[in-house]
């Protein structure tokens, strides 16, 4: 794979290493992505299913499904995976219209959406009044400001009901850290 063809990406795994179910060591995830799937420059962030890698355009088109299938084969459980390129992540960050509302990055979630159908399901939340909380929708992500924290957030619960496993959320701090890690990679 030539350097000009490599696309920097991040794979976001939903519900990994939360509680006792769906446990995967990040070293094992890196091995699956590099040795099994052939991605290069594989790195992980935190222990919650954030993997950065480079892929060719042909690899990228089916990367999410390939990662999910490889994890199921190697680990014995299914997991939802969303893959975004570095340029798509920059767009997601630029489209966040809730930045002025948040003081604590842990209260601002970016929910990456798996498909247009997921986007349509989330659209209904835009019409509701969330009080101190706020909701906005971009092209590939939803933005949730959970003023009293994520655990007690009515908005976060409503979003989870609306989208099911077809979205995965990261707090703003993690999203910015992923972007910083990708900055050194060409896309």
C-alpha positions in Angstrom: 0.0 0.0 0.0 1.5 3.3 -1.0 1.5 6.3 1.4 -0.6 8.3 -1.1 -3.3 5.6 -1.1 -3.5 5.2 2.6 -6.5 6.8 4.3 -6.3 7.5 8.0 -9.4 6.2 9.9 -10.8 5.5 13.3 -13.0 2.6 14.1 -15.5 3.2 16.9 -16.7 0.0 18.6 -20.0 0.2 20.5 -20.2 -1.1 24.1 -16.7 -2.7 24.4 -15.3 -3.3 27.8 -18.3 -2.0 29.7 -19.1 -4.3 32.5 -18.2 -8.0 32.1 -19.7 -8.6 28.7 -17.9 -7.9 25.4 -14.4 -7.8 26.8 -11.5 -7.3 24.4 -7.9 -6.4 25.2 -6.7 -3.5 23.0 -3.6 -5.5 22.1 -6.0 -8.2 20.7 -8.0 -5.5 18.8 -4.8 -4.1 17.3 -3.8 -7.6 16.2 -7.1 -8.3 14.6 -6.9 -5.0 12.7 -3.4 -5.4 11.6 -2.7 -9.2 11.3 -6.2 -10.4 10.3 -7.5 -7.5 8.3 -4.3 -6.0 6.9 -4.7 -2.4 8.1 -1.5 -0.5 8.9 -0.3 1.9 11.6 -2.9 0.5 14.0 -3.2 2.2 17.4 -5.9 2.4 20.1 -7.1 5.0 22.5 -8.4 4.2 25.9 -9.8 0.8 26.6 -13.2 1.5 25.1 -13.0 0.5 21.5 -11.3 3.4 19.7 -8.9 2.1 17.0 -6.9 4.3 14.6 -5.5 2.8 11.4 -4.7 3.3 7.8 -6.6 1.6 5.0 -6.6 1.6 1.2 -9.8 2.9 -0.4 -10.8 -0.6 -1.3 -10.4 -1.8 2.3 -12.3 1.3 3.6 -15.5 0.6 1.7 -16.2 -2.5 3.9 -14.1 -1.8 6.9 -16.8 -1.6 9.5 -18.4 -4.9 8.5 -15.0 -6.6 8.2 -14.0 -5.4 11.7 -17.3 -6.6 13.2 -17.0 -10.0 11.5 -13.3 -10.4 12.6 -14.2 -9.6 16.2 -17.1 -12.0 16.2 -14.8 -14.7 14.8 -11.9 -14.1 17.2 -13.8 -13.1 20.3 -17.2 -14.9 20.0 -19.5 -11.8 20.3 -21.0 -9.3 18.0 -20.3 -5.6 18.2 -21.5 -2.6 16.2 -18.6 -0.8 14.5 -18.6 2.6 12.8 -15.6 3.7 10.8 -14.9 7.3 9.9 -11.9 8.8 8.0 -9.8 11.6 9.3 -11.5 14.0 7.0 -15.0 12.8 8.1 -14.0 13.3 11.7 -12.9 16.8 10.9 -16.3 17.5 9.4 -18.1 16.0 12.5 -16.1 18.3 14.7 -16.7 21.3 12.6 -20.5 20.7 12.5 -20.8 20.7 16.3 -23.2 23.6 17.0 -23.3 23.0 20.7 -19.8 24.1 21.6 -21.0 27.3 23.2 -23.2 25.4 25.6 -20.7 23.1 27.2 -18.2 23.9 29.9 -17.3 20.3 30.8 -16.2 18.2 27.8 -17.6 15.1 29.6 -21.1 16.6 29.3 -20.9 16.9 25.5 -21.4 13.7 23.6 -20.8 13.1 19.9 -22.9 10.2 18.7 -21.6 8.8 15.5 -24.5 7.5 13.3 -24.2 4.2 11.4 -26.5 5.1 8.5 -29.0 7.5 7.0 -31.8 5.5 8.7 -30.2 6.2 12.1 -30.0 9.8 11.1 -33.7 9.8 10.3 -34.6 8.2 13.7 -32.6 10.9 15.5 -34.2 13.7 13.6 -37.4 13.5 15.7 -35.3 14.5 18.8 -34.6 17.9 17.2 -38.2 19.0 17.6 -38.3 18.5 21.4 -37.5 20.9 24.2 -34.7 19.4 26.3 -34.6 22.1 29.0 -31.0 22.6 30.2 -29.9 19.8 27.8 -29.5 20.4 24.1 -29.5 18.3 20.9 -28.2 19.0 17.4 -27.8 16.9 14.4 -25.0 17.0 11.8 -24.6 14.9 8.7 -22.8 11.9 10.3 -23.3 12.6 14.0 -25.6 13.8 16.7 -24.5 16.2 19.4 -25.9 15.9 23.0 -25.2 18.4 25.7 -26.1 16.5 29.0 -26.0 19.4 31.5 -26.4 17.2 34.5 -24.1 14.4 33.3 -24.7 11.5 30.9 -25.9 8.9 33.4 -29.0 10.9 34.5 -29.6 12.5 31.1 -33.2 12.2 29.7 -31.8 13.2 26.3 -29.1 10.5 26.3 -31.8 7.9 27.3 -34.2 9.1 24.6 -31.4 9.1 22.0 -30.4 5.5 22.9 -34.1 4.4 22.6 -34.4 6.1 19.2 -31.2 4.8 17.7 -30.5 1.5 19.5 -27.1 0.0 18.6 -26.9 2.0 15.3 -24.9 4.8 17.0 -21.9 5.0 19.3 -21.1 8.0 21.5 -17.8 9.5 22.7 -17.4 12.5 24.9 -16.0 15.7 23.3 -12.6 15.2 25.0 -12.2 11.8 23.4 -13.3 13.0 20.0 -10.6 15.8 20.1 -8.0 13.3 21.3 -8.8 11.0 18.3 -8.5 14.0 16.0 -5.1 14.9 17.5 -3.9 11.4 17.0 -5.1 11.3 13.4 -3.4 14.7 12.6 -0.1 13.0 11.9 -1.6 10.6 9.4 -2.4 11.5 5.8 -5.9 10.9 4.4 
